[in-house]
Amino acid sequence: MSQLVVRELGRQVYEPVWRAMQEFTNSRDESTLDELWFCEHESVFTLGLNTKPEHLLAPGDIPVIQIDRGGQVTYHGPGQLMIYPLIDLRRAGLGVRDLVTGLEQSVVDLCADYGIEAASRCDAPGVYVSDVKLASVGLRIRRGASFHGMALNVDVDLEPFSRINPCGFKGLELTDLARLGADSDLADVRNKLLPHLLRHLKLDQAFSSASLAGVPTSLHSPA
C-alpha cells in the first residue's frame, strides 16, 4: 500500500493545472509521495495526441488546447469532476491497464452506490450507462509516473459535447450523474468516490491538503 496526498483545487483554468502536473511529474523522485488532485475546470476543449482535426466540429468561443495526454478530443467544464492521479506506477506495482481499470471501476462502484448500473468497455476507455458515456479517461505516463486522469460528469452543460466528436466517436451521447437521478454536488461526489479510488488503486490516504485558491506553486508535502 502506498501513501498519497489528496488535494482539492476547486475550479481552475485548465492550462495552469496541466503545467503543474507536468512540473510535478518531471521533478519527482523516489521519495516523493503520490498525489491525487480533484478539481473542475473552466470550459475548454483539449486535444489529445491522437486527435484528428475533423473531430473538432465547431468550438465557437470555447478555448482549444493541444495537450500531451493520449486519446482524442474532449470537453471539460463546470460541473465536471476531474480526478488526476499523480502516481509512481513502478513503486505502486501498477501497470497502465491496472490504473485505467482502477479509475473506471471506482466510478462503476460509485454508480452502484446510487443504484445505477454502469460498466466500462474494452473498445473505448471510460464508463458508460446503457452505452451513454458518463466518464472519460486519458493518461500520460512519464518516467514511470502517471498524470492527466479521468473526467466524471456530475452536473454539466452537455451542449459543448455536440461541438466535437467526443473521444473520436461520431454521435456519442454523454450524460451526467444529475440526469441519472444521482448526486449533483461535486464535493459530495468526490467524498463518495475517494474510498473507491483508494481501494482500487491500492493507496492509503496520508493526509488531505486544505483547499487552495489557485493552482499550487509548491507541490511539496505540507508540514
Buried (B, 14 or more C-beta within 10 A) or exposed (E): EBEBBBBBBBEBBBBBBBEBBBBBBEEBEEEBBBBBBBBBBEBBBBBBEBBEEEBBEEBEEBEEEEBBBBBBBBBBBBBBBBBBBBBBBEEBEBEEEBBBBBBBBBBBBBBEEBEBEBEBEEEBBBBBBEEBBBBBBBBBBEEBBBBBBBBBBBBBEBEBBBBBBBBBBEEBBBBBBBBBEBBBEBEEBBEBBBBBBBEBBBBEBBEBBEEBEEBBEEBEBEE
